[in-house]
Amino acid sequence: MGVGQWLASWPVVRQVTQGDPGAHGAAVKSPESAHLAPRTADADRVVKSICPFCAVGCGQNISVKDDRVTQIEGDPDSPVSRGRLCARGSSSLQLVTNPQREHRVRYRRPHGTEWEDLDLDTAMDMIADRVIASRRQGWEWESGGYHVRRTLGVASLGGATLDNEENYLIKKLFTAMGAVQVENQARI
């Protein structure tokens, strides 16, 4: 490559010689970038979703190929975020596809020093048994001469990653169980 060709390959020289002083056109394209395609170009489908990290509810476009999530981007149709995601929302892909993500239940027995793996059915049965026992032990029919029908043995503290629908269902569940202390960390 001669000096003339080498100099002509500089983007600044191309901007001046090709009439693109603002560097918005072909003058700033390199041979490498001319062959690039968006990461979402080969997706089988794009699924609309909501960011799971906080209660703001930013929209996300989730690109799926062969039933696997390949990319998560902000949804430009979302009236909440208009296509933008914060740093946490932008890391949603790692939340779903990280190979270090746990897919089993880890349990440490009371006074134990080691974690053990449990199957999901066993863990769910343990949780249900403990909720029922706590509810039964803390149940009050009356208090101060009033019919209260409540339990102070069960409480709920939700996280900011829950959306409004999940919080609504959790509130209904815990109220039906007689729990009085139902709160969400995002509101505190």
Secondary structure as the mmCIF struct_conf table of DSSP 4:
data_model
#
loop_
_struct_conf.conf_type_id
_struct_conf.id
_struct_conf.beg_label_comp_id
_struct_conf.beg_label_asym_id
_struct_conf.beg_label_seq_id
_struct_conf.end_label_comp_id
_struct_conf.end_label_asym_id
_struct_conf.end_label_seq_id
HELX_RH_AL_P HELX_RH_AL_P1 VAL A 3 ALA A 8
TURN_TY1_P TURN_TY1_P1 SER A 9 SER A 9
BEND BEND1 TRP A 10 TRP A 10
HELX_RH_AL_P HELX_RH_AL_P2 PRO A 11 THR A 17
TURN_TY1_P TURN_TY1_P2 GLN A 18 GLY A 19
TURN_TY1_P TURN_TY1_P3 PRO A 21 GLY A 22
BEND BEND2 ALA A 23 ALA A 23
BEND BEND3 GLY A 25 GLY A 25
HELX_RH_3T_P HELX_RH_3T_P1 ALA A 26 VAL A 28
HELX_RH_AL_P HELX_RH_AL_P3 PRO A 31 ALA A 34
TURN_TY1_P TURN_TY1_P4 HIS A 35 HIS A 35
TURN_TY1_P TURN_TY1_P5 ARG A 39 ASP A 42
BEND BEND4 ASP A 44 ASP A 44
STRN STRN1 ARG A 45 ILE A 50
BEND BEND5 PRO A 52 CYS A 54
TURN_TY1_P TURN_TY1_P6 ALA A 55 VAL A 56
STRN STRN2 GLY A 59 LYS A 65
TURN_TY1_P TURN_TY1_P7 ASP A 66 ASP A 67
STRN STRN3 ARG A 68 GLY A 74
TURN_TY1_P TURN_TY1_P8 PRO A 76 ASP A 77
TURN_TY1_P TURN_TY1_P9 PRO A 79 GLY A 83
HELX_RH_AL_P HELX_RH_AL_P4 ALA A 87 SER A 90
TURN_TY1_P TURN_TY1_P10 SER A 91 SER A 91
HELX_RH_AL_P HELX_RH_AL_P5 SER A 92 THR A 97
TURN_TY1_P TURN_TY1_P11 PRO A 99 GLN A 100
BEND BEND6 ARG A 104 ARG A 104
STRN STRN4 VAL A 105 TYR A 107
TURN_TY1_P TURN_TY1_P12 PRO A 110 HIS A 111
BEND BEND7 GLU A 114 GLU A 114
STRN STRN5 GLU A 116 LEU A 118
HELX_RH_AL_P HELX_RH_AL_P6 LEU A 120 GLY A 138
STRN STRN6 TRP A 139 SER A 143
TURN_TY1_P TURN_TY1_P13 GLY A 144 GLY A 145
STRN STRN7 TYR A 146 GLY A 158
TURN_TY1_P TURN_TY1_P14 ALA A 160 THR A 161
BEND BEND8 LEU A 162 LEU A 162
HELX_RH_AL_P HELX_RH_AL_P7 ASN A 164 ALA A 176
TURN_TY1_P TURN_TY1_P15 MET A 177 GLY A 178
STRN STRN8 ALA A 179 ASN A 184
TURN_TY1_P TURN_TY1_P16 GLN A 185 ARG A 187
#
